């Protein structure tokens, strides 16, 4: 087997410091593990100097390999890239598999850096592509968007929990406690006592304005509120601090809603700024798929990064972490097969949302995607509901791959039309 024509630099990355080792193309260590302190310019400069010295003494260019560590490898990657070196990122699943190949269970950062450097000499090593600046910008925004919405959901749950304690009957009236009418009541008439003391005509008018319905409907709502408040007097704990906490949570939710809107505005602004970019065009193509919204399309593309790295739908499916986690040994075969969930959590969340939307029907009873809707109902006859949704997620992943591969907008076609379109070129060649 031909030896590689480069020296390999391995870096085990930490949050405050990293360890770097260099091996030649025969796997001989030419630089023992060296500690790089991230916030020390002299330490970073010495790391660059050591790599250059190793290149000169061996008359070979170097390749630097970093283990992907979430966020900590990004600054070091950029620094070495700007210094003129070829820098590659390795998936931690790969590096973990080689760290304890010996009999003794030994693990430390120094030895890990040597192991990463030697791993970099493997000809079949698969490295990760570093996303572009635009992808990093949008990825940061989309992940923050989901964090904000998750935080908002936790506050909504907390408000419901508080209401179960002090005003349980309120939840029977409003299915959405953050609806316009519900928020108006919680703000202006936050306790059963204040509801009972409220002026009837004024309250009905406020309910009518908030709900944008007539006075008749508003009166019905008012009467339900009065009944619920009366019941709460006999069944419900009167704890003033809980009502105070509800008001604070409503303030937090308003603040989160504002930040969510700002985040979405920033995403749209970036898409408009890079309107002619290939990456943005791919987002627009995904947005043509039924059930895919703009945020979902941006999230999926940001988690993918560079679609050119995927050669088949199966690779995409595995990257999303939706491939089966097979458990077999000898004659034993596990009967409960779950998703591996090794891929991006955000991407899986987006695919799950698309799958749910794809099996939804419109108000007129028409399915958003009739073929996936039929497939889901047929699958549900023999499989549990979540297994059937998992099958739809697989189909959605295939659709995403096809749209990006063909670089064309989504076109709703039946399975028969798909088969015919693939058989036609084969017949013409024959």
N, C-alpha and C positions, 0 to 999 in steps of 0.2 A: 504494500500500500504506500502511495506517495506521501511524503511528509509535507505538512503545510509550509508555505513560504512566508510565514510571518511569526513574530513572537507574540505570546499571549499574555495579556495583563488581566488579572482577576481581582475584582474588588468586592469584598463583603461589606455591604452598606449598612450603616447604623444611622441613628437620628443625629447624634452630635459628632461622631467620628466614624471612620471606615478603616479597614485594613486592605492594603494593596500588595499583591505579589506579582512577580513576572517570571515566566518560564519560557525557555527557548523551544524551537520546533521539535526537539527530542524529549521534551517534558522535563528538562533539567532546570532546577530553580536558579535563576540568575539574579533575582532580588528577593531576599527574605522578607516576610511580612513587615510592611512599613505602615505606621499609623498616620492617617490623614485626619487632621483636626479641621472640621468644616469652617469654623469661624476664625481660622488663623490663616491670613494671606501667605505667610512664609511657608506654612505646612503645605498649602495647595501648590505654591510655586515649586517646592521641592519635589512633589509628586510628578508634576509636569517635566521637571528636569531629569528625574530618574528614568522616565519613559523614553525621553529623547536620547539619553546616554545609552540605554539598552538598545535602541534602534541603531545608533552609530556603531557600537561595539560588535553587533551581530550582522550589520549591513542588511537589515530587514526592517520593513515597516511593522508597526504593531497593530493589534486589534485589542480593544479594551472591552471586557465583559463585566456588566453589573447585574446583580440580582435585583429583579423588580421588587420594590418594597413599598408599594402604595404611593407615597409622596416623597420619601426621603432621597430617592435616587435621582430625582429630577434636577436639583441644583448642580450635583456633581456631574451628571450627564451633560448638561449645558456647558459647564465650565470646561470639561475636557474636549467637547465638540468644538467650542470656540477656540481652543488651543491648537486645533488642527488634527486631532486624532480621530480614527475610526472607532466609534463607540457603539456597542450593541447591548441590548437588554435581554436577560434570560428569565423565563418564567420560573418562579420559586418552586413549582412542582418538579421541575427538572433538576434544579440544584439540590433539593432535599433528597432526591432519589440516590444521589452519589455521595452524600456527606458521611454516610455510615456504611460504606461498602466493606470495610475491614471487619475483623472479628470483634476487636475492642470497640466499645461504645465511647468514642472520643469526639467531642464537639467543642470547638472554640473558634473565634473569629479569624485567628491567624491561619489555622489549618483550612478553614473554609475558603479563605482567599486563594490559597494554593490550589484547592480542589476546583474552584471556579476557573482559575487560569488554565489548568489542565483540561477541564471540560471544554474550554474555548478552542482547543486544538482538534476536537472531534469533527470529522468532515460532514456528518449528518446532523449536527446540532441545529435545532430550530430556535431562532431568536425572534423577539417581538419587535414590531415596527413602532418607532416613537411617533406619536401624533404630531401634526403640524400645529402652529401657533393658533390658527383659527379653531381647530378641533379642541385644543386645550381650553380656549376661551369659552366655547359653547358648552363643553363638558362641565366646566366649573359652574356655569350658570344653571344647567339642567339639574345637576346633583344638588345644588343649593335650593332649587325650586322644590324638589322632592323632599328635602329636609324640612323646608318651611311648611309644606302641606302636611307632612307627618306630624310636625309640632302642633299645627292648628288642630289636626284630628285628635291629638291627645288632650288638648284643652276642651274640645267639644265633649269628649268622653267624660272628662272630669266634671264638666257642668251637669251632664246627665246624671252622674253619680251623686252630685250634691243635691239635685232636684229630687232624686229618689228618696233622699233623706228628709228634706224639709217640705217638698211640694210634689209628691209622687203623681198626683192626679194631673198635673200640668203636661206630663209627657203623653197622656192619652189624647190631648187636644192638638198638639203640634208634633207632627212627625219630623219636621225639620226645625230644630230649636234655633237655628241661625237664619231662618227665613225672616223676611222684612217685618211681618206682623209679630212674630215671636220675639224678635229682638226689641221691637218697640215696647212690648209688654214688659219684658225683663228689665228694660231700662227705666221706664216710667212708673210701672206698677210691679216692682220686684217681689213683693210678698203677698200672701193671701189677704192680709189685713188691708193693704193698700188697694187691692182689687175690689174688696168689699166696700171700701170707703170712697171709691172713685165715682165721679159724676157719670150717671148712666148715658146721657145724651152725648157728652164729650167723648167718652170711651168708645161708643158705637161709631162716632164720626172718625175718630183716630183709627179704629180697626178697618173701617171702610176705605180710608185713604191709603193705609199701609198695604192692605190686601188687594186694592183696586177692584173691589167688588161692591155691589149695591148695599144699601142699608139693611135690606132683609137678611142677606147672608151675614152681614156684620152683627146684626142683632142676635142671630143664632149663635155666632161665635161668642158674643158677650155673655149670653145665658149659660153657655157651657163653662165659661171662665168663672162665673159667679158660683155655679154648682160645684166646680172643682175646688174653688177657694173655700167654700163652706165645708166641704168634706175634709179639706186639709186641716181645718181647725180641730177636728176630732181625730184625724189619722195623719200624723206628720209631726216631726220634731221641730220645735221652734228654737233654732240656733241662729242668732243674728250674725255671727261670724261667717256662717256658710253663705248667707245672702251677700255679705261683703266680698267673700272670695269669688262668688259668681260674677260680680261687677268687675273685679280685677281681671278675671279670665276673659270677659267680654272685651275689655280694653286691649288685652294682649292679642286677641283674635283680630281686632280691628287693625292693630299695628302689623300683624303678620299678613293680613289681606293686602295692606298697602305695599309691603315688601315683596309679596308674591307678584303683584301687578307690576312693580318696578322691574323685577327680574324678567318677567315675560316681555316687557317693553324693550329691555336691553337685548334679549335674544332676537326679537324681531328687527331691532336696529342693526345688529351685526349681520343678519341675513340680508338685509337691504344693502348694507355697505359692501358685502362680498357677493352681490347678486350674480355675477358672471363666473364665480368660482365653481369648479367641478363638484366639490363637496356639497355646496349649497344646491346645485342642480339635482344631486342625488337625494337630498332632503325633499325637494319639491316633487320628485318622482314618487317617493314613498308616501307623500301626502295624498297621492291620487288613489291609494288603496282604500276601499270602504272600511270604516272603523278606525282609520289612522288619522289622528289630528296632528297639527303642526308640532306641538311639544313632543308627542310620541315619536314622530319622524326624526326630530332633532336628537332626541335621547338615544334612539337606536343607532343613528349614524355616528354620534359622538362615542358611543361604547364600542362600535366597530372600528372606528379610526379610518383605516385604509381598506376598502373592500377588495382591492386587488390581491390581498393576501389569502383570500378564500377561493378555492378551486371547485368546491362542490357544496350542495345544500347540507350534506352531512357535517362538513367542517363548520359551517355556520351554526347548525343546530347544537353541535358540541361546544362551540364557543359561547353560546348563550347558557350553557350548563343544563340543557334540557335532555341530554343524552341519558340513556338508562345506566344506572349504577349496578352492573351485573355482579352477582355474588355466586360463583361456582367453584367447586373444588372436588376433583375426582368424580364420584357418582352423585355428589350433593349439588343440587341446583336450587338456589333461593327462589321462593315463590313470590315474595313481595319485592317487586322491582320499583325503585324510586329514581327520581331525577338525580343526577350527580351533583347539580348545583355548584359546579366549580367555576362557572363563568360569571358574567356581570349580573349582579342582583337587579340593577336598574333596567338592564335590557330585558331580563325575564319578566320584570314587572310590566314593562311596556308591551311585551308580546302577550302576556296574560290579559291585559286590558283590551288589546286588539281582538283576541280570541273571544272574549265576552261580547264585544261589540258585534263581531261577525255572526254570532248566533242570535242576535237580538232582532226583534221585529219592529217595524215602524207603527205609527198609530193606525194606519190603514190595514195593518195585518201583513204587509209585504215584508219579507226578510231582507235585511241589509245585504247579505250575500246568500242567495237561495241555495247554492250548491253546498256551502259549508253548513248551512242550517239543516239541510236534509241529511248530510253526512253525520252531523252531531246527533240528531234524533235517532238515526239508525244505530249509531254506536252506543247510545245510551240504553238501547233495548237489551244489550248483552253485557254492558260494562257499567261500573259506578260512574256517577256524574263527573267527578274530578278526573277520572281516567279518560273519559270522552273529551273533556276540555283540553287535556294534555295532547290528545290526538289532533284537535283543532289547532293548538299551538304549533304542532309539527307542520301542519298545512300552511299556517301563516308564515312560518320560517321559510318554507319553500317558495311562497309567493314573493317574499322580500328578496330572496336570492334571485329569482327570475327577473324581477323588475330592475334590480341593480345590474345584473349580468347583461340583460338586453338593452339597458340604458333607455328604456321607454316607459311611458305611463302605463298604469294598470289597465288591463282589458278583461272584463268579466267574460269568461268562456267556460263551457261545460267540460267535464272530464273527457267526453268523446271528442270534442273539438281539439283539446290538447293532444290526445293520442293521434288524431289525424294529422295535426300540424307537424308532429315529430316523425310520423311514418312517411309523409310525402317526400321529404328530402332523401330518405333512404331508398324509396322506390325509384326516384329519378337517378340516383347513383347506380342502382342495379341495372 
